């Protein structure tokens, strides 16, 4: 009976080691701690490509747009391009 238990535990340890090895191999794909890398962010003012996690442009120092951020007109609530100075629908000045 002791021999059978020993074999069961040995098999469990082997499975655990194989699982850990597979997890380590899967993490080597450029992602850090299983989190995918953020896509690059382009500066609205100068157009320079910045790292995905950057908040300010490395070239001109301007605040970079956050992922999913959109600019809306204060008057008519139309979605505006990030470089817009005026709303194309109502002509109101875009808030900066």
VENNOR-V556665 format. One record per residue. RES is the residue in three letters. SS is DSSP state (a for helix, b for strand, c for the rest). OMEGA is omega in whole degrees, -180 to 180 (NA if undefined). NEAR is the number of other ideal C-beta (glycine too) atoms within 12 Angstrom. Layout:
# VENNOR-V556665
res-><RES;RES>
ss-><SS;SS>
omega-><OMEGA;OMEGA>
near-><NEAR;NEAR>
This chain:
# VENNOR-V556665
res-><UNK;UNK;UNK;UNK;UNK;UNK;UNK;UNK;UNK;UNK;UNK;UNK;UNK;UNK;UNK;UNK;UNK;UNK;UNK;UNK;UNK;UNK;UNK;UNK;UNK;UNK;UNK;UNK;UNK;UNK;UNK;UNK;UNK;UNK;UNK;UNK;UNK;UNK;UNK;UNK;UNK;UNK;UNK;UNK;UNK;UNK;UNK;UNK;UNK;UNK;UNK;UNK;UNK;UNK;UNK;UNK;UNK;UNK;UNK;UNK;UNK;UNK;UNK;UNK;UNK;UNK;UNK;UNK;UNK;UNK;UNK;UNK;UNK;UNK;UNK;UNK;UNK;UNK;UNK;UNK;UNK;UNK;UNK;UNK;UNK;UNK;UNK;UNK;UNK;UNK;UNK;UNK;UNK;UNK;UNK;UNK>
ss-><c;a;a;a;a;a;a;a;a;a;a;a;a;a;a;a;a;a;a;a;a;a;a;a;a;a;c;c;c;c;c;b;c;c;b;c;c;c;c;c;b;b;c;c;c;c;c;c;b;b;c;c;c;c;c;b;c;c;c;c;c;c;b;c;c;c;c;c;c;c;b;b;c;c;c;c;c;c;b;b;c;c;c;c;c;b;c;c;c;c;c;c;b;c;c;c>
omega-><179;179;179;177;179;179;179;180;179;179;178;179;178;178;-179;179;177;180;179;-180;178;179;179;179;-180;-179;-176;-175;178;178;-179;180;177;-180;179;180;180;179;-180;179;179;-179;180;-176;-174;176;-179;177;180;177;-176;-178;-176;177;-180;-179;-180;180;-174;178;-180;176;-179;177;177;177;179;-179;177;-180;-180;178;180;-178;-173;177;177;177;-177;170;-175;-180;-175;175;179;179;179;-178;-175;177;180;179;-179;177;-179;NA>
near-><7;8;9;10;11;12;13;14;14;14;14;14;14;14;14;14;14;14;14;14;14;13;14;13;11;14;16;12;13;11;12;13;11;13;12;12;14;18;14;18;27;23;25;27;19;17;17;20;16;27;18;19;17;24;19;21;23;19;17;15;15;23;18;30;24;17;15;8;15;16;22;20;23;16;16;16;14;20;16;29;17;23;18;23;17;21;22;16;16;17;15;19;14;26;14;15>
